[in-house]
Amino acid sequence: MHNLKKLNLDSLELNYKTVVTQINHLIEEENDITAILSNVSSALKETFNFLWVGFYLIKNEELVLGPFQGPVACFRIKKNEGVCGCCWKEKKTIIVPNVDKFPGHIACSSLSKSEIVVPIFKKNDVFAVLDVDSKLLNQFNVIDKTYLEKIVRLIEKKLT
Ligand code: SME
């Protein structure tokens, strides 16, 4: 691998390790889910300056906008609609390198170019999704997936 690329990936991983530790400490003493999701979205937005970081929570068989940081977003998303609705249906993380090439992508901001959505489980059901949008194409890779999933596992511990 090219040295510069490796250096960038190393620093991305280092930043994620720091933010995972920060989030772990932050939420240790708190059990209110709205408060937790609010500070998790803030920690990720402040660390990586992503365009949008936030949560959609399942309420009455729809995803409803929850705590987030970034531009205003759509309130509700149906199952299997957009990247978030697909993540809910498929129960797995979805990385979209180019949102224009994802059929049915819901464009909340025209600035969003790539996206990652991670499911959050309560018992065996999807409870919510973590959605992260970037102004850059191809922003998200396996490091983002690994560490965002680690962060989601920390949130899930608060749901049991
Ligand atoms: N792009 C998402 C919608 C949510 S916003 O990006 C905040 C989707 O296609 O599900």
Boltz pocket constraint, residues with backbone or C-beta under 6 A from the ligand:
constraints:
  - pocket:
      binder: B
      contacts: [[A, 52], [A, 73], [A, 74], [A, 77], [A, 81], [A, 82], [A, 83], [A, 84], [A, 85], [A, 104], [A, 105], [A, 106], [A, 107], [A, 108], [A, 109], [A, 112], [A, 115], [A, 131], [A, 133]]
      max_distance: 6.0
